[in-house]
Structures are given as structure tokens and as C-alpha cells.
Amino acid sequence: MRVLLVDDDVIVTKGLRQMIPWQQLNAHIVGEARNGGEALEIARNHHPDLIITDIKMPIMDGLELCRQIHEQRIDTAIVLLSAHEDFEYARQAMQYGVQRYIVKPITRPDIEQLTEYIRGLSERKHQQHDHYTSLFGRELEQRCIEALQTGDMPFFMQLFDHQLAAELPPAEIKALCVRVLNLLFEFGERIDQGHQRAFGELDGQLHRLLELKTPAEMIAWICQQCESMLVHASEKRDDRQHVLVDYVKRHVQEHMSDPALSLASIADQLNRSPAYVSAVFSQSTGMKLGSYITSIRMEQARRLLLHPAIPVYMVSEQLGFQDAHYFARVFKKQEGMTPSEYRNLYLNGAPISGGRP
């Protein structure tokens, strides 16, 4: 854990260095500053996890430093030191996210409490670091692809959880964002060869990412890219399903006389599993494929039965039924009468509307 000490009194910073067991706390001091201006510059460059700062300092005081840290979204915890027991200082500090306020002169109990606070902060940092480090393992790619395939945006929101991500150095956040961006483009290439028209070239997007300054900006940007890719994938999935359904309907119309016409034969033509074809067709039409095939055959049967010169058994054959009796049973189940009864109604002058008596 990286720590920045800020005080214009060198005795105070020296005392903090000596009295707190930094090494035992897995923490190290990345810099010392004599005023808020110096501290802000160090914070921008070294991204400390903790700043311990006095309030009364020349050039820029501690409260102004806290305000600048807060407004510039520099992710760090802050402990304020002051010789003034003034609630107004504490109140102002809290609105900038400061959680600890120690009154000078600093006593041994103060040091002990500060040490425990740093210990807890350090432990949380390491736990969160371990959590994110695990995300860089081999399973990250598979988990991201699965989330993209299933439209699981909550996975990416958890991956880039703002509170956890704020605990990592910006370089590690940037590395994670770069890796996910590469996965997004690899996925985009799989689902749509022309996805660059919507997202631009990878090099250009990488350049945009690397120009961002803070982890918060990187996280917001990569989450937006993930969401855009999920929307794009959903649209492409809908397009592919629409094409598949159109093909199935056309194939049924053109092959209704084939006795082998079935879900399995159509899935084989599409080089897809029957379960996939069935699910897509049902979802898109609200009808099972087997029922659709039967409905199309029965629709054609009603038209053919209006021609007395065509025997019922030939109607059956033209519709892919090898057994005329089975055809008659299917027709009666659908229409409430046998093919012969349907034809006789027509011949006896019953009105026909849409092919139905």
C-alpha cells in the first residue's frame, strides 16, 4: 500500500515514519510534501492509497488539498491532522470523503488507532488486489465470452465494480480494460465481419482508452463499450434468427411433398442442432416447427381438395403423407371432418372462405 505524508513540520513527518510499523503493515511511503500543492502533484504521479495530511500549511492547506483530491477523483483515503479542535474543519473534511481526523499533538493512543486503521486499510487493499489479480487468469476470456453470448451485462458491472476497481493502481485497471477491449473485438469479429463500422478499428479504440487519465474514466468507458457490444450482439442475433426463420418457412413451402420433411431434416440442412432450430423458431413465431409443417400441409390440402379431379390419396401423396389413412386422421384432427367430408361440403354448395367451409 502506498502512503503520502504531508506536513510543513518535518518533525511530524519524521515521527510518523518512525512510530508506525510500515513494513509490518505491508505499506510504504511513496513521498513527503510540505504543502498541499506539492502533495497534489505527488498524488497525481504516484497514486497513493493513503494520504496523511496536516490542515494548516502554506500555499495550499489540507482542506483545499482534500477538495482538489475529491474533485479530481484521485482514489485515496485521507487522514487529517490538526492542532485545532474545531468541528468546522471536520465537517468540511467529511464532505470531501475524509473519514479520519486526528488532533495534534499526536499521542501514543492516537498512533495505535492510526496503526490499526492503516492495517485494516492495507488488508482490504490486498484482498481486493487478490480479487482483481485472479481476474487476469485464463478463465477471464471464457467468462467474458460467455457473458457476451448470453447478454450478461451484470457480469461486466461486477468485473469493473467501482469500489473495488478504485483500490487498484491505474496501470492495472488500464491493463484489465485493454484486455477486455481486445476480447470485445474478437467477439465482434465472430458475430459480424463488419462490426468495425459500428465500433471503429481496434487500434483507434485502444488509443482512446489509453488517453483516459483516471480509473473512473477508464471504467466508465469500457463499461459503455461492453454494453454497446451486447446491444450489437443482440441485434445480430435477432437478424440471424430472422434469417433462419425465413429459411425454414421457405423450405417447408418448397418441400411439403417430401415425406422426410421434419425438424431433424431442416436442422441438418442448416447445420444446426434440432434443439436450436426448434427454440429459435418457437421463440420467433410462437409455434412449434412440427405444428407449422402440419398447418402448411393442411392449408395446401384444403386448396387441393377443392378440385374433384384429384383423388384424396393423390392429395395425401402431394403433401408428403405416405399413408392416406394417416393423412385423413391428421386432416380431421385439424379441420373437424375427413378430407372426403370437406370436399362433399364444397361440392354441395357450402360457402368456402379462406379455403374453409
N, C-alpha and C positions, 0 to 999 in steps of 0.2 A: 504494500500500500504506500502511495506517495503522499508526503506531507510537506506543506509550505508554512514556515514560521514568519510572522510579520509583526515587527515591533521596532520602534525607534530607540528603544532601550536595549543595548546589546547584552546587558546583564540578564534581562528576562529571557531572551532567546537562548543564551548560554545555559541558563538554569533549566529551561525546558529540554535542551539537548541532553543534559546530564542526569536529570531526575526521572525522566521517563525511559523505560527499558525498550527502546525502539526495536532492537533486533529480536527480542522475545515476542514482540507484538507483530512480527513479520511486516514491519513498516520501516521506511527510510525517508530521510529529509532530502527533498529534491532542491531546496533553496531557502534562502533567508532574504527578507526585504525590510527596508527601513521606513517605507511609507506605502500607501495604497497604490500609488502609480507604479512603483517597482513591482509590487505584488501582482497587479493585474497583468503586467507583461509576462511575468514568470508563469502565471496561471494559464495564459493563452498558449504558451510554448510547451509547458511540461504537464498540463492537465492533472493537477494534484487531486487526490481523493479526499484530502482534508486540509483546510486552511485554519490555522490558529492565529488570530489577529487581534492586536490592540485596537481600541477605538480612537483615542486621541493621538494623532500623528500629523506631521506636517505634509503639505502638498495635497494629499488625499487621505482623509481619515477612514477609520474602519467601516463606518456606516455607509459611506459613499462607495467603498470597495465592495461591500455586500450588495449594494444596489446595482453596481456595474456587473458583478458576477451573476446576479439574478437576471438582469435584462439581457445579457449576452448568452444566457443559457449555458454557462460553464458548469458542468456537472461536478459538484464537490460539496462535501459537508463543511460547515463553518462553526468554529468555536470562537466567541468574542471574549476578550479580556478588557477590563476597565477598572479604573480606580474610583469610579463614580457609581454609588449605589442609587441609580436613577432608573425608575421603571420605564421612563420615556425611551431611554436607549434600548431596553429590552423589547419594548413594544414595537419600535421601529425596526429592530433587527428581525423580529419574528415575521414581519410581513415580507421579508426577503428570504424566508426559508431557514433562518438561523434557529437552531434548536438548543444550543448550549451557550450559557452566559456565566462567566466566572469573574468575581470581583477581586481586584488586587487589594492588598498584597496576597499572593497565592500561598495558601497554607498546605501543609502535608496532606490533610484530608482532601483538599481540592485536587492535588496531584494524583492521589489514589483514585478519586472519582473520575478524573480525566483519563487516567490509565485504563480503567475498566471500560470507559466509553470507547476509547480507541481500540481496545481489544475486541469489543463486540462489533465495531465497525469493520475491523480488519477481517474477522471471521466471516462476516456476511459478504465482504468483498470476495474472499477466496471461495466461498460456496457458490456465489453467483458466477465467478470466473470459471470454476469447475463445470458448472451447468452449461455455460456457453462453449467452453472448450470441447465438451462432449458432442456438441452440435457440429463440430468440424470433422467428425468421424465419417467413415464410409457410408453410414446409414443415412446421412443427411440428404444425399442425392435421391435415394429411393423414396424417402419420406416426402421430399418436395414434389417429386413427380407424381406420387400417389395423391397428394393434396391438389395438384393441378388437374389431375384426371377426374377427381371427384368434386372439384369446386369447393375445396375446404379452406376458405379464407381464414377462419379462426386459427388454423394451424400457423399461418404466417403471422397473425397478430400475436400469437403466443411466442413464436420464434423471435419476434422483434419487440417483445414486451418492453415498454419504455422504461419502467423502473429497473428492470434487470439490465437492459442494454446500457443504461446510464452508468452502470458500475464497471463497464469495460473501457479500456483505453480506446480512443477514437480509431487508432490504427487497426484494432481487432474488429471493431464494428464495420469499418470500411472493408476489411478483408471478407467478412461474412456477407456484406451487401454485394461485393463483386462476385463472390461465388454463387449466390442466389441469382444474380442477374445473368450469369452465364447459363445456369440451369433453365431460366426462363426462356432464353433464346434457343437453347437446344430443344426444349419442349415445343416452342413455337415453330421450329423447323419441321418437327414431326407432324404437327397437325395442319400446317399451312405453309407451303413453299414460299408464298408471297407475304408472309407476316411482316417483313421489313417495311412494307407500305404503311402499316399501321403503327409500327414501333420504331422505325428508323434502323440504321445499321448498328451492330453491337459496339463497334469502336466509338461511334458518336455518343451512345448512351453511357459507355464506360467513362468517356471524357466528362460528361455532365455529372456523373456520380462523383468522380474524383475532384471536381471543382467545389463540391459542397464542403463547408467548413466544420460544422458541428455534427455530433452523433444524432441529435434530434432531427436535423435536416436530412441526413442520410436515411434514417429510419422511415421518416415520413415519405421520402421519395421512393424508396424500394417497396414500401407497402402499396403505394399507388401503382407502381409497375406490376406488382403481383395481382392486384385487383383488376387492372386493365387486361392482363393476360387471361385471368379467369373468365372475364366477360367475353373476351375474344374466343376463348376455347368453347364457351357455352354456345356462342353464335355459330361457330364452325360445326359443333356437334349437332346443333339443330339443322344446319344446312345439310350435313351428311345424312342425317336421319330422314330429312325431307326427300333427298335424292333416293335413298334406299326404299322408302315407302312408294314413291312414284314408280321405281323399277318393279317392285313387287306387284303393284296393281296392273302395270302394263304386261308383265309376264303372265299373270293369271288370265288376263283378257286374251292373250295370244296363244295360250296353251291349255285352255279349259277342256279341250278334247283329249288331252294326254292323260291316260289312266294313272300315270305315275306322278301327276302333279300333287305336290304336298309341301308342307313346311320344310321337310328334310331336303327335298329336291331343290327347292328355291334357295335354301341356305347353302347348299352345295354349289349352286350357280354363283352365289355371291361370295363364296369362300369365307363364310361366317358360320358361327355355331347356330344351330336351330334356336337355342335359348335366347341368343342376342337378337336374331331376326324377329322372333316372337315378341320379345319385350319391346323392341322399338316400334313394331307395327301396332301392337296393342296400345302403347302409350300415345302414339300419334293419331290413331283412328278410333280408339275406344272399342275395337272389335278384335276378337281373336282371328288369326290368319285362317285357320280351318273354317271358321264361320263365314269369313269373307269369301273364300273359294266357293263354298256351298251357295252363298247368296248370289254370286255372279253366275254360277251354273243354273240356278233356278230362274234367274232373270232371263237368261237366254232360252231356257226350256219353255217359259211362258210364251215367248215370241214364236218359237218353232211349233208349238202345239196349235197355234192359230192356223197352220197350214195343214189341212186334212190329208194332203197327198203324202205327207211324211209320216210313216208309221211311228208309233210310240217307241218301239225298240230302236229305230234309227236315231230318234231324238236322244235316247239314252246313250247310244254309242258316240254321237257327235259331242256329247258333254263329258266323255271320259268314263262313263259307267259301263263296266263290262257285264253287269248283271242288270237286266231290265226290271226285274222284280225289286232289286235293291233301290234302283232309281225311283220306282213308284213309291216305295216306302219313304224315301227322303223327300220326295215331292209332296206327298200327303202330309208329312210332318210340318213342312213349311207352309203349305197352302190350305191345309184342311180338307183336301179332296185328292183323288187319284188323278194322274195325267188324263186318263180317258174321261173322267167326270168333268174335268176342266174344259176339255175340247168340246164335249157334248153341250155344255152350257153355252159356249160360244156359237156352236152350230145351230142351237135352238133360239138364237137371237138375244142372249143375255148381253147387256152392255159391257163393254170392255174399257177400263180406264187404267192407263199405265200398264197394260198387259194383264190386269186382274179383272175377273168378272165382278 
